[in-house]
Amino acid sequence: MLSALLAGCSSVRLANNYDPSADFARYDTFDWADNRPEIVGKADAAGELDAAVRRAVGSELVSKGMVLETTSPELLVIYYVGEDDGIDAGRWGYSYADVGKGWGGNIDVRAYRAGTLVLDLIDAATMRLVWRASAEGVFRKDDAQELADERMTGAIRRMLEAYPPAR
């Protein structure tokens, strides 16, 4: 299921896609994928931005009744930030379900625009991507820090409004 939303005056464009065969009702716990040594790949950001994204995503998932669980989580979370327009391909240690355009295999090929935030939720037992949301236009080079933080937090909140997907 693919949906895209246009945010009125914020000019942040949202989209999400998910595996309709995934049982989202069973996901109660999460951890960050790049905190786990068996996962290849890391988020594309570091420092203050990384901490801010993790706080905002963690807060939204907890507000949905999920618990951060570092021992045996049911979902693994990873995000990417597109700093420049481009295409990236890499092995991240998880695969895509055979649903949706462009999903399949173990190679992740991403086309992204500058300022894009992509959030992936991976089934920890099967290492398959079950849900992805993206927000284009979240990060802008000339924004004051306060405005940038507000836009990012709002985008993450809106990205996760669609999680878990309605059946």
C-alpha positions as CSV (number, residue, x, y, z in Angstrom):
1,M,0.0,0.0,0.0
2,L,1.5,3.3,-1.0
3,S,0.2,6.6,0.1
4,A,1.5,10.1,-0.3
5,L,0.4,13.2,1.5
6,L,1.2,16.8,0.9
7,A,1.4,19.0,3.9
8,G,-0.2,22.3,3.3
9,C,2.1,25.1,4.0
10,S,5.0,23.1,5.4
11,S,6.0,21.8,1.9
12,V,7.1,18.5,3.5
13,R,5.9,15.6,1.3
14,L,5.2,12.3,3.0
15,A,4.9,8.8,1.7
16,N,4.7,5.3,3.2
17,N,4.7,1.8,2.1
18,Y,4.3,-1.5,4.0
19,D,4.1,-5.2,3.7
20,P,0.4,-6.1,3.8
21,S,1.3,-9.7,4.9
22,A,3.0,-8.4,8.1
23,D,1.2,-8.9,11.4
24,F,1.6,-5.4,12.9
25,A,-0.4,-6.3,15.9
26,R,2.4,-8.5,17.2
27,Y,5.0,-5.7,17.2
28,D,5.3,-4.4,20.7
29,T,9.0,-3.7,21.1
30,F,11.7,-2.0,19.1
31,D,15.4,-1.2,19.0
32,W,17.7,0.7,16.7
33,A,19.1,-1.5,14.0
34,D,22.5,0.2,13.9
35,N,22.9,-0.5,17.6
36,R,23.1,-4.2,16.8
37,P,26.4,-5.7,15.7
38,E,24.8,-8.2,13.3
39,I,23.3,-5.4,11.2
40,V,25.3,-4.0,8.3
41,G,25.0,-0.3,7.7
42,K,24.4,2.8,9.8
43,A,22.2,5.8,9.8
44,D,23.5,8.5,7.5
45,A,23.7,11.1,10.3
46,A,25.6,11.6,13.5
47,G,25.8,13.7,16.6
48,E,23.0,16.1,17.5
49,L,20.9,15.3,14.5
50,D,21.1,11.5,15.2
51,A,20.1,12.1,18.9
52,A,17.2,14.4,17.8
53,V,15.9,11.9,15.3
54,R,16.1,9.0,17.7
55,R,14.4,11.0,20.5
56,A,11.5,12.0,18.1
57,V,11.1,8.5,16.6
58,G,11.4,6.8,20.0
59,S,8.8,9.2,21.5
60,E,6.3,8.5,18.8
61,L,6.7,4.7,19.0
62,V,6.4,4.8,22.8
63,S,3.2,6.9,22.4
64,K,1.8,4.1,20.3
65,G,2.4,1.6,23.2
66,M,5.7,0.2,22.0
67,V,8.6,-0.4,24.4
68,L,12.4,0.1,23.6
69,E,13.8,-3.4,24.1
70,T,17.5,-3.9,23.5
71,T,17.6,-7.7,24.2
72,S,15.0,-9.2,21.9
73,P,13.0,-6.5,20.0
74,E,10.4,-7.4,17.5
75,L,11.1,-4.5,15.3
76,L,14.4,-2.9,14.3
77,V,14.4,0.8,13.4
78,I,16.9,2.5,11.0
79,Y,16.7,5.9,9.3
80,Y,18.5,7.6,6.4
81,V,19.0,11.3,5.6
82,G,19.4,12.4,2.0
83,E,21.9,15.2,2.2
84,D,22.3,15.7,-1.6
85,D,20.2,14.6,-4.5
86,G,21.4,11.2,-5.6
87,I,21.0,7.4,-5.8
88,D,22.6,5.1,-3.2
89,A,22.8,1.3,-3.3
90,G,24.0,-0.8,-0.4
91,R,23.5,-3.9,1.7
92,W,21.9,-3.1,5.0
93,G,21.4,-6.6,6.3
94,Y,17.7,-6.8,5.8
95,S,15.5,-7.6,2.8
96,Y,12.3,-6.3,1.3
97,A,9.1,-8.3,1.0
98,D,8.0,-9.0,-2.6
99,V,5.4,-6.3,-2.5
100,G,5.3,-2.7,-3.7
101,K,7.2,-1.2,-6.5
102,G,11.0,-1.6,-6.1
103,W,10.9,-3.9,-3.2
104,G,12.7,-7.3,-3.4
105,G,16.1,-8.8,-2.7
106,N,18.9,-7.8,-0.3
107,I,20.2,-4.7,-2.1
108,D,18.7,-1.4,-1.2
109,V,18.7,1.1,-4.1
110,R,17.5,4.4,-2.9
111,A,16.8,7.5,-5.0
112,Y,16.5,10.5,-2.7
113,R,16.3,14.2,-2.7
114,A,18.2,16.6,-0.5
115,G,16.5,17.1,2.8
116,T,14.7,13.7,2.8
117,L,14.3,11.5,5.9
118,V,13.5,7.8,5.3
119,L,12.4,5.6,8.3
120,D,12.5,1.8,8.0
121,L,10.9,-0.7,10.4
122,I,12.3,-4.2,10.0
123,D,10.9,-7.5,11.4
124,A,13.8,-8.6,13.7
125,A,12.9,-12.3,13.4
126,T,12.9,-12.4,9.6
127,M,15.1,-9.4,8.8
128,R,12.5,-8.2,6.3
129,L,11.4,-4.6,5.9
130,V,7.8,-4.4,6.9
131,W,7.2,-0.6,6.9
132,R,8.9,2.5,5.3
133,A,8.0,6.1,5.6
134,S,9.7,9.0,3.9
135,A,9.4,12.8,4.2
136,E,10.9,15.0,1.5
137,G,11.8,18.6,2.4
138,V,12.4,18.0,6.1
139,F,16.0,19.4,6.2
140,R,16.9,22.7,4.6
141,K,20.4,24.2,4.7
142,D,19.3,27.8,5.5
143,D,17.0,27.0,8.4
144,A,17.6,28.2,11.9
145,Q,18.2,25.4,14.3
146,E,14.9,25.9,16.1
147,L,12.9,25.8,12.9
148,A,14.8,22.8,11.6
149,D,14.1,20.9,14.9
150,E,10.4,21.8,14.7
151,R,10.1,20.7,11.1
152,M,11.9,17.4,11.8
153,T,9.9,16.6,14.9
154,G,6.6,17.4,13.1
155,A,7.6,15.3,10.0
156,I,8.4,12.3,12.2
157,R,5.1,12.7,14.1
158,R,3.3,12.8,10.8
159,M,5.3,9.9,9.3
160,L,4.4,7.7,12.2
161,E,0.7,8.7,12.2
162,A,0.2,6.0,9.6
163,Y,1.8,3.3,11.8
164,P,0.6,0.7,12.3
165,P,-1.2,0.6,9.0
166,A,-5.0,0.2,9.0
167,R,-6.3,-3.1,7.8
